[in-house]
Amino acid sequence: MDRISAIRNVEDALREFEDGDADLAATERRVAAVLRTYATEFDGEGDVFRAVGDDPVDGTVVVAPSEPAARERVLAASGVDDAPDGGEEPAFDVERF
């Protein structure tokens, strides 16, 4: 799915929500599915992983080719790797999502 197609699919989902043809939960699921499809195709052969553990990483979702790469991307996305030295890395696992 290319970027324009993803945007159109999200717009369609929002339009259905605005028109009362879909509720919030259905709209969230549809938008998440569009984003997951776009991200997976955009990032190549990766899988979708979700972090489970301490804040601020808990619930972070990334696309990565492996679990170690997913851990790195979770830390980068949460800004933990930019923390001043001496900060402790949060405890977390990654699971396929």
DRENFIPA-915999 format. One line per 10 residues: number of its first residue (from 0); for each residue z, y, x of N, C-alpha, C. Coordinates in nm, 4 decimals, decimal comma, always signed. Each point is the difference from the previous one (the first is absolute). Layout:
// DRENFIPA-915999
NUM> Z Y X Z Y X Z Y X | ...
END
This chain:
// DRENFIPA-915999
0> +0,0000 -0,1168 +0,0854 +0,0000 +0,1168 -0,0854 +0,0000 +0,1232 +0,0901 | -0,0947 +0,0895 -0,0225 -0,0022 +0,1223 +0,0796 +0,0921 +0,1051 -0,0621 | +0,0175 +0,1082 +0,0719 +0,0938 +0,1044 -0,0413 -0,0353 +0,0599 -0,1363 | -0,1281 +0,0288 -0,0217 -0,0431 +0,0611 -0,1263 +0,0265 -0,0949 -0,1164 | -0,0289 -0,1274 +0,0184 +0,0255 -0,0991 -0,1043 +0,1498 -0,0092 -0,0311 | +0,0823 +0,0022 +0,1036 +0,1450 -0,0054 -0,0198 +0,0474 +0,1218 -0,0790 | -0,0488 +0,1170 +0,0369 +0,0395 +0,1228 -0,0702 -0,0430 -0,0058 -0,1461 | -0,1207 -0,0484 -0,0254 -0,0470 -0,0106 -0,1391 +0,0861 -0,0973 -0,0802 | +0,0366 -0,1113 +0,0622 +0,0855 -0,0968 -0,0699 +0,1370 +0,0588 -0,0315 | +0,0558 +0,0776 +0,0918 +0,1290 +0,0656 -0,0254 -0,0158 +0,1040 -0,1106
10> -0,1088 +0,0767 +0,0052 -0,0248 +0,0985 -0,1057 -0,0126 -0,0671 -0,1367 | -0,0682 -0,1131 -0,0059 -0,0129 -0,0731 -0,1265 +0,1365 -0,0432 -0,0519 | +0,0837 -0,0489 +0,0902 +0,1349 -0,0422 -0,0390 +0,0805 +0,1184 -0,0532 | -0,0093 +0,1129 +0,0683 +0,0726 +0,1197 -0,0447 -0,0529 +0,0500 -0,1343 | -0,1303 -0,0052 -0,0179 -0,0591 +0,0449 -0,1258 +0,0506 -0,0868 -0,1157 | +0,0040 -0,1328 +0,0205 +0,0507 -0,0881 -0,1050 +0,1465 +0,0305 -0,0313 | +0,0778 +0,0301 +0,1029 +0,1406 +0,0364 -0,0203 +0,0099 +0,1291 -0,0810 | -0,0789 +0,1003 +0,0391 +0,0029 +0,1295 -0,0702 -0,0441 -0,0132 -0,1457 | -0,0956 -0,0908 -0,0243 -0,0506 -0,0193 -0,1360 +0,0902 -0,0898 -0,0847 | +0,1042 -0,0540 +0,0614 +0,0908 -0,0867 -0,0732 -0,0483 -0,1436 -0,0125
20> -0,1049 -0,0357 +0,0747 -0,0541 -0,1356 -0,0053 +0,0709 -0,0955 +0,0948 | +0,0869 +0,0531 +0,0876 +0,0764 -0,0829 +0,0936 +0,1367 +0,0632 +0,0189 | +0,1019 -0,0846 +0,0159 +0,1329 +0,0534 +0,0249 +0,0207 +0,0195 +0,1512 | +0,1138 +0,0549 +0,0362 +0,0269 +0,0314 +0,1400 -0,0001 -0,1250 +0,0872 | +0,0615 -0,1073 -0,0458 +0,0074 -0,1225 +0,0804 -0,1398 -0,0564 +0,0270 | -0,0838 -0,0020 -0,1019 -0,1368 -0,0505 +0,0179 -0,0787 +0,0898 +0,0955 | +0,0198 +0,1298 -0,0118 -0,0685 +0,0945 +0,0884 +0,0455 -0,0182 +0,1440 | +0,1306 -0,0161 +0,0201 +0,0518 -0,0237 +0,1357 -0,0595 -0,1266 +0,0600 | -0,0046 -0,1074 -0,0788 -0,0565 -0,1258 +0,0505 -0,1466 +0,0164 +0,0376 | -0,0740 +0,0682 -0,0849 -0,1431 +0,0183 +0,0263 -0,0234 +0,0847 +0,1248
30> +0,0736 +0,1092 +0,0135 -0,0151 +0,0863 +0,1176 +0,0422 -0,0748 +0,1265 | +0,1087 -0,0764 -0,0079 +0,0444 -0,0778 +0,1165 -0,1050 -0,1031 +0,0392 | -0,0626 -0,0633 -0,0973 -0,1039 -0,0989 +0,0295 -0,1203 +0,0660 +0,0669 | -0,0373 +0,1165 -0,0475 -0,1115 +0,0736 +0,0616 +0,0353 +0,0342 +0,1448 | +0,1183 +0,0527 +0,0210 +0,0414 +0,0377 +0,1344 +0,0069 -0,1212 +0,0919 | +0,0552 -0,1106 -0,0493 +0,0106 -0,1216 +0,0809 -0,1394 -0,0504 +0,0385 | -0,0921 -0,0008 -0,0944 -0,1373 -0,0434 +0,0286 -0,0654 +0,0930 +0,1008 | +0,0129 +0,1290 -0,0213 -0,0589 +0,0968 +0,0922 +0,0588 -0,0142 +0,1398 | +0,1326 -0,0070 +0,0092 +0,0658 -0,0074 +0,1304 -0,0361 -0,1273 +0,0742 | -0,0054 -0,1112 -0,0710 -0,0325 -0,1269 +0,0638 -0,1422 +0,0018 +0,0539
40> -0,0927 +0,0509 -0,0781 -0,1392 +0,0068 +0,0460 -0,0170 +0,1055 +0,1076 | +0,0709 +0,1104 -0,0112 -0,0083 +0,1083 +0,0982 +0,0508 -0,0456 +0,1356 | +0,1077 -0,0758 +0,0003 +0,0645 -0,0385 +0,1247 -0,0532 -0,1312 +0,0558 | -0,1008 -0,0584 -0,0628 -0,0610 -0,1194 +0,0559 +0,0665 -0,1278 -0,0458 | +0,0233 -0,0895 +0,0930 +0,0473 -0,1342 -0,0301 +0,1515 -0,0100 -0,0172 | +0,0669 +0,1072 -0,0238 +0,1456 -0,0030 -0,0098 +0,0507 -0,0523 -0,1324 | +0,1269 -0,0344 +0,0002 +0,0723 -0,0380 -0,1209 +0,0909 +0,1152 -0,0388 | +0,0486 -0,0036 -0,1221 +0,0918 +0,1016 -0,0484 +0,1420 -0,0529 +0,0189 | +0,0842 +0,0809 +0,0652 +0,1387 -0,0370 +0,0270 +0,0933 +0,1055 -0,0589 | +0,1196 -0,0454 -0,0404 +0,1029 +0,0916 -0,0485 +0,1265 -0,0212 +0,0823
50> +0,0640 +0,1102 +0,0377 +0,1260 -0,0071 +0,0740 +0,1147 -0,0227 -0,0970 | +0,0916 -0,0878 +0,0395 +0,1185 -0,0287 -0,0799 +0,1199 +0,0120 +0,0921 | +0,0875 +0,0953 -0,0283 +0,1175 +0,0177 +0,0853 +0,0613 +0,1368 -0,0157 | +0,0440 +0,0547 +0,1131 +0,0723 +0,1276 +0,0009 -0,0910 +0,1186 -0,0303 | +0,0617 +0,1055 -0,0523 -0,0700 +0,1284 -0,0129 -0,0216 +0,0545 +0,1400 | -0,0998 +0,0739 +0,0264 -0,0997 +0,0551 -0,0910 -0,1250 -0,0852 -0,0136 | -0,0016 -0,1200 +0,0553 -0,1219 -0,0805 -0,0009 -0,0127 -0,0912 -0,1216 | +0,1089 -0,0283 -0,0696 -0,0036 -0,0935 -0,1126 -0,1043 +0,0423 -0,1027 | -0,0882 -0,0938 -0,0348 -0,1028 +0,0265 -0,0999 -0,1289 +0,0568 +0,0548 | -0,0047 +0,0341 +0,1283 -0,1228 +0,0526 +0,0596 -0,1059 -0,1085 +0,0010
60> -0,1206 +0,0325 -0,0445 -0,1106 -0,0951 -0,0061 -0,1080 +0,0450 +0,0971 | -0,0466 -0,0946 +0,0830 -0,1038 +0,0290 +0,0982 -0,1036 -0,1117 -0,0004 | -0,1170 +0,0293 +0,0558 -0,1032 -0,1009 +0,0230 -0,0055 -0,0219 +0,1495 | +0,0074 -0,1266 +0,0415 +0,0013 -0,0321 +0,1426 -0,0558 -0,1403 +0,0217 | -0,0496 -0,0266 +0,1218 -0,0566 -0,1324 +0,0284 +0,1051 -0,1080 +0,0240 | +0,1264 +0,0376 +0,0239 +0,1045 -0,0974 +0,0301 +0,1367 +0,0592 -0,0337 | +0,1029 -0,0868 -0,0020 +0,1344 +0,0488 -0,0272 +0,0504 +0,0962 +0,1082 | -0,0210 -0,0296 +0,1302 +0,0445 +0,0971 +0,1013 -0,0685 +0,1363 -0,0153 | -0,1297 -0,0018 -0,0302 -0,0714 +0,1264 -0,0207 +0,0530 +0,0708 -0,1242 | +0,0350 -0,0769 -0,1029 +0,0555 +0,0590 -0,1221 +0,1332 +0,0677 +0,0294
70> +0,0847 -0,0636 +0,0814 +0,1291 +0,0611 +0,0371 -0,0227 +0,1350 +0,0676 | -0,0954 +0,0037 +0,0939 -0,0302 +0,1259 +0,0700 -0,0479 +0,1068 -0,0971 | -0,0867 -0,0390 -0,0921 -0,0541 +0,0976 -0,0954 +0,1069 +0,0489 -0,0971 | +0,0908 -0,0888 -0,0383 +0,1104 +0,0411 -0,0885 +0,0854 +0,1050 +0,0704 | +0,0335 -0,0262 +0,1257 +0,0821 +0,0957 +0,0752 -0,0722 +0,1334 +0,0163 | -0,1292 -0,0065 +0,0295 -0,0775 +0,1235 +0,0169 -0,0091 +0,0773 -0,1318 | -0,0242 -0,0712 -0,1095 -0,0138 +0,0652 -0,1307 +0,1301 +0,0652 -0,0460 | +0,1128 -0,0581 +0,0394 +0,1289 +0,0535 -0,0422 +0,0513 +0,1084 +0,0929 | -0,0676 +0,0203 +0,1133 +0,0423 +0,1016 +0,0961 +0,1120 -0,0450 +0,0909 | +0,0402 -0,1266 -0,0103 +0,1101 -0,0499 +0,0816 -0,0356 +0,0017 +0,1475
80> -0,1278 -0,0289 +0,0326 -0,0386 -0,0039 +0,1411 -0,0037 +0,1392 +0,0621 | +0,0087 +0,1046 -0,0819 +0,0029 +0,1370 +0,0511 +0,1425 +0,0537 +0,0135 | +0,0968 -0,0831 -0,0343 +0,1398 +0,0433 +0,0052 +0,0423 +0,0216 +0,1444 | +0,0944 +0,0909 +0,0226 +0,0488 +0,0227 +0,1358 +0,0556 -0,1286 +0,0602 | -0,0079 -0,0125 +0,1308 +0,0530 -0,1183 +0,0674 +0,1464 -0,0191 -0,0364 | +0,0396 -0,1245 -0,0042 +0,1383 -0,0304 -0,0357 +0,0139 -0,0396 -0,1448 | -0,1039 +0,0300 -0,0824 +0,0059 -0,0411 -0,1391 -0,0248 -0,1496 -0,0113 | +0,0707 -0,0642 -0,0902 -0,0131 -0,1436 -0,0159 -0,1090 -0,0320 -0,1018 | -0,0826 -0,0979 +0,0322 -0,1059 -0,0427 -0,0903 +0,0622 -0,0671 -0,1215 | -0,0493 +0,0315 -0,1208 +0,0559 -0,0641 -0,1188 -0,0297 -0,1499 +0,0006
90> +0,0893 -0,0770 -0,0582 -0,0207 -0,1441 -0,0117 -0,0903 -0,0261 -0,1203 | -0,1099 -0,0718 +0,0239 -0,0894 -0,0325 -0,1112 -0,0915 -0,1159 +0,0397 | -0,0552 -0,0636 -0,1018 -0,1030 -0,1024 +0,0142 -0,1233 +0,0508 -0,0707 | -0,1146 -0,0599 +0,0317 -0,1219 +0,0296 -0,0744 -0,0429 -0,1275 -0,0704 | -0,0496 +0,0161 -0,1214 -0,0485 -0,1138 -0,0768 -0,1372 +0,0332 -0,0549 | -0,0831 -0,1015 -0,0132 -0,1313 +0,0217 -0,0617 +0,0212 +0,0455 -0,1433 | -0,0792 +0,0944 -0,0424 +0,0200 +0,0644 -0,1305 -0,1202 -0,0259 -0,0870
END
